[in-house]
């Protein structure tokens, strides 16, 4: 079963480039091991918010996938080295998404 999740991060002032780099260089390579894949990333023009859609494969258990990911020693070590205790993120929000029946509409 595949489940999608919208994640919204409010970046700390001036930290959007570091947040994007961390997702690209550290998170994305590890995520497949936990049944996840980044579908897309978008940021606001003022670099305040980052929106990303994550695909969860297999059981589609969002919480279990993230728990495993966040407990991964490689993630913990690399994130600690990169942030040096200064978070890139002010707030986060997770929204599980379900498909809407009949979309996209089929051509007749």
N, C-alpha and C positions, 0 to 999 in steps of 0.2 A: 504494500500500500504506500502511495506517495502522498505526503502532506506538505503544504507550503506554509511559510511563516514570514510575515512582514516584521522586520526589526527596525526600530527607529532609535537612533542615537543622537543625543544632543552633545556636540563636541565642546570641550573646554575652549576658551578663547585662544585662537592661534594654533590649535592642536589638530585641525582637520587633516593636514598633510600627514602627520604622524599616525593618525587613526587609519587613514586610507592605506598607508604603507604597511601598517601592522596587519590589517585584514588581508592585503595582497600577499605579503611575504611570509607571515607566520600562520594566520588562521586558515586561509584557503588550502594550503598544502596538507594540513592535518585533518580537515573536515571530512573528507571521504572515508577515513578510517572509522568515523562515528556516524556514518550513514547520512552525511549532509553534503550539500553542494551549494555554492553561491550562484544564484540565477542571474542577479544583476545588482549593481550599486548605483545610487543616485545621490547627489548632494544638492543643497540649496545654493543659490548664487552667492549668498552671504557667508557660506561655509559654516553655518550654524548647525544644520541637521544633516545626517546621513541616513538614507533609507536603503534598505537592502532586503531582497527576497531570498530566503533559504529554502531549498528543497530537502525534505527529509524522506529518505527511502527506507525500505524494509518495514519495520514495525510502525514507522511514522510517529514514534514516541518522542516528541519534541523535548520534553524535560529530561528523559533518559539520555538522549543524544548529547544535549548540552552538558549534562552532569559529567558524562564520560570525557567529553572534550576538555572541560575546565579542570578536571582532575589529572589530565595528561601531564606528566612531569616535563615534557619538552615545552608544552605551552606555558606552564607556570614559570619555568626557568627563563625562557626567551622573553616573555612578557615583562617579568621583573627586571631583567637587564635593560629592556627598552624603555620602560616607564620610569625606572628608578624611584618608584613610590609616588609619582606624579601622574594621576589618571588623565587619560585623554578624553574621558567621557564624563559629562555632568549627570546625564540621566539616560535610561534605556526603557524601551517599551517593546513588548513582543505581542504580536497579533496573529493567532493561527488563522489560516485562510482555507476556505472550502470553495470548490468550483460551483459555478452557477449553471444549472441544467439548461442546455440549449445554447450555450455560448462557447465558442463563437458560433454564430448562425451558419448553417450549412447553405451553400449556394444551391439554387434550384435549377 
